[in-house]
Amino acid sequence: MSQLQRSPEPGVWLVFDRSRRIAIVRVVEVQGRKLLRSVTFHDDPAQRQLIGYFPEDGMKLAVECTWAEYVKHTGPSTSNRK
């Protein structure tokens, strides 16, 4: 999970491919339950695409699924991070 960085905003993490921000993972509340919500990154929030919702304690799962979706759409990363 070396491509994951905590944001200064509480409950928000950023997913990177090298220095390129590719997704945002944040804690949200849905029907009284806290979940992790992953969306693609875009400067315009209206252009962001939902990747999925994950259990609050499932950060590793959220990042792995986010990374898999990124690779599926862009091809393998040239980064040496795993």
Number of C-alpha atoms within 10 A of each C-alpha: 13 10 18 18 15 14 14 8 8 9 12 17 21 20 26 20 19 14 9 10 16 18 24 26 29 21 18 16 12 10 6 7 9 15 20 24 21 27 21 21 20 14 7 7 10 7 11 15 13 14 19 15 19 20 14 16 11 13 20 12 13 21 22 13 16 23 21 14 14 18 13 10 8 9 10 11 13 8 11 7 11 7
